[in-house]
Amino acid sequence: MPELPEVEVCRRGLQPALEGRYLVGAVVRAPRLRLPIQADLDRCLAGQQVVTVRRRGKYLLLDCRGGTQDGCLIIHLGMSGNLRFVATGAPPGKHDHVDIVLAGQTLRFGDPRRFGVVLWQTLDEPIHPLLSVLGIEPLEDEFTADWLFEATRRKSAPIKPMLMDSHLVVGIGNIYASESLFRAGISPLRAANRISQVRYGRLVSAIRATLLDAIAAGGSSIRDYVHSDGGAGCFQVDVAVYDRAGLPCKRCDGVVKQIRQGGRSTYYCPRCQH
């Protein structure tokens, strides 16, 4: 599933191509993905100018003004979704479900598993429930060691699943949680409320560095993820522990171990992380 780095890379790719452009409308080929798509999406988008392309967690937000009613197009790539530019009128593939049409160009949303989201919300509506439950952004200034220390005082669950809880912190997926904990030298098994404030300082720094390194590398192309121009991310090429079970640790003479936490694989070095 695309996580924060992949969605941020996507946002940065779309931003110069979309901001300031006017939308002609939309073509909807599927009545619903994870959630139903408005039947009148074409009418809602016609004449809108994209003023900002933002990201909130793993959601892309296209702020629009000037159409029938100002609003925001909310897009989530789900587990296998992708956005790519095609020539207007280009034949759709089997899994191409929504076209956002511009003059001479179309932004096409494809999603083989249909777990993605394409929603229009008008400016006068309350914040959408999908967004209102999201936690803190790990790349914002508010994400500090003090904040994370206080937020976990009553949480006895292991720290790694905590980092992947989008109600607490957004966008830290499986690969980035494992890599961040390795960089910080913290075991994924350690209870969240048994980590000192000093060690949380190391973890916050590690999380930021890991996410920024991943963004610089174009994200991670583990399965289906590709950029809007069709390119692939390469962060996964140089990981320290993720998907390296049984291989030597890159920091010591130990061996990377794999365990299951919350139904997901966790990778760590028992010697380096405690």
N, C-alpha and C positions, 0 to 999 in steps of 0.2 A: 504494500500500500504506500503511495506517495506520502511522505512526512513533511515536516516543516521545510527542510532544505530543498526538496524537490518542488514543493509548491512555490517557494520563494524564487527559485530559478525560473519556474514557469512565469511567475508574475513579472520578473525583470525582463523576460523575453517578450511578453505581451505588451508591457507598458509603452515602449516607444511606438509600437505598431497600432495601438488602440487609443491612447490619450489624445483628445482633440478631434477624433474621427466621429462621423455621424453614422448611425445604424440605419439600415434600410428596413430591417425587420428580422423575422426568424422563420425557420422551417422546422417543424416538429414532426418526427416520424414515429415516435413512441409516446403513448399516453402517459407513461410513468417510468421513472427509474426507481431509485429508492423511495422517492415520494412522487406524487402526481405532478405533471408539468401543466401549467396554466394553458387552457385551450386557446386563450387570446394572447399568448406571448408575442405573436407577430405584431399585433396592434400595440401592445405595451412598449415594444422596442422601436417601432417605426418613428423616425425623426429624432430619436434621442442622441445626444452627444455624450460620449464617454469622457468624463472630466478627470477621473482618477481610477487607477487600477491598484487596489489595496489587497492585503492579506490579513486574515484573522485566523490564527491557528492554521488549519489545513484547508481553509476556505478562501477562494478568490472572490473579491468583491469589486464589481464594476459599477462605480457611482455614475449615474446618468442624469442629465438635465435637458429640458427643452422639448420633450415629447408631450404626449397626452397628459402624463403626470410624472413628475420627478420621482426617481427611485433608485434601486440598486439590484443588479443581477448577481445572485449568489450562486457560485459554482463550487462543487466538491468533486474531486476526481474519483472518489470511491477506492476500490481495490485495483482497478485496471483501466481507469479512464484516461483519456488523453485529449489535448487540445492542439489543433494544428491548422495552419492556414492553407486553404486550397483556392483554386480559381473558382469564381462564382459560376455555378452550373455544372461543376465537376460531378460525375456520378458518385453517389454515396456507396460505401461498403455495407456489408451486412450489419455491422455493429455501430454505424454512424447514425446517431439518434437525433441530434439537434444541430442546426446550422444557425449561426449568428451572422447575418448578412450585412456586409458593408458595400460601398460602391466599388465594384471591380474585384472584390475579394471576400472570402467567407471564412469565418472562424468555425471550424467543425469540431463537435464534441462526439468522440467515440467511446464506447464503454461495453466491452464484451459481457461483463458480469452484471451490468445494470445496477451497481451499488452507488453510483454517483448521484449528484443532485444538481439540478438547474432550476432555480426559483427566482421569480421577480417579486420584489417587495417595494411598495410605494414609500415615499419619504415620510408620510404622516403616520405610518404604522409603527407600533412598538418594535423594539429590537426583536428579531426573529428568535424563537426558542432554541434553534440550533446554535445560535451565537451567544445567547444570554447565559448559557451554562458553562461557557469556556473559561478556563483558568488563566493564569498570568502568562504573558509572552516571555520566553526565556532570553530573548535578545534585547528586551527593553530594560531601562535603568532600574525599574522597580523590582526586578528579579535579583535579589541580593542574598548574601549568606544569612543576614538577620531575618529576612522574610522567610526563607526556606526553613531555617531553624525553628522559628515560631510556628510555622504552618504544620510542622510534623511532630510537635510535642506530644500529641495524643494519638499518634499513629504508630502502632506496634508492628505493622506489616513490613515485610522486607522492602528496602529502599528501591530496588529496581522496578517492581510493579507500580510503586508510588510515582516514580518519574514518568511512567507511561499513562498515568491517569489524567485525561484532558480536563477534568474538573479542577485539578490542582495546577498543572503546568501543561501548556499546549505544545503539540508537535514533536515531542521527543519519542520517536518510535523505537522499535526493538534494537535495531543496529546502533542507534546513537546513544541509547541508554547503556548498552553494554560497553561501548567504546569510551563514553564519558566516565563511567565508574572505574574502568581500567586506568585511565589517565589520572584519576584522582586517588587511586590506590584503595578504593573502598569495595568491600565484598558486596555482591548483589544480594546476599543472604542477610546482611546486617539489618536489624530493625531500624526503621526510620528515626524513632525517638531515642536511639542509642548511638547517634552520631553527634559529635561535638560541633560547636559553632565554627571552630577553626577548620575542621575537616569539611564542613559545609561550604566554607569559603573556597577550598580547593575544588570542591565538586561544582560549584557555580561557575568558576573559571574554566573548568574542564568542559562543562556543558556548552558554554559560549564558544570556546575554541573548537570543539568538535563540530558544532553546527556551522560555524563560519568556514571551517576547512571543507565541510561537505558542500556548502554553497559554492565555494571557490572551485570545487572539483565537478560542479554540475550536478550534484546529488549522487544518489546510488541507484544504479540500474540492476536491481536484483532479479526482477521478473519482467513486468510489462512496461515499466516506466521509461518514457523517452521525452525529450524536450519538444517544444512546439515546432522546432525546425527539424525534428526527426532524429537528432543526436542523442547519445546516451551519456549518463553520468558515470564517473569513474572513481568515486570515493571508496567503493567496495574493494578496489584493487589493492589498497594499502592499509587495510584495517589491521588492528593489533590482535583482537581476540574473536571478533564476530565470524562465525562459520569456520573456525580454525580448531575445532575439537580434536585433541590428540596430537596436535602439532606443537613444536617448541614455542615457549613464550618469547617474544621479541625483546623482553627486558631482562629476564633471568634464565636459569637453566631448567625451570619448571615446564609443565605441560598444560596447555589450555584445556579446561574442562567444560563439558556441556551438561546443563541440568534443565529441568522444566519448571517454569514459574508462571502461574496463571494461564496455562495452556500454551505458552510461548517458550521457545528455546532461549536460554541464557548462556552466554559464554564468558568465562573469566579465568584468571590465573590464581589458584589458591595461595601461591607463594607471595605474589605481589599485592594481592587484595585481601584486606582483613577488616 
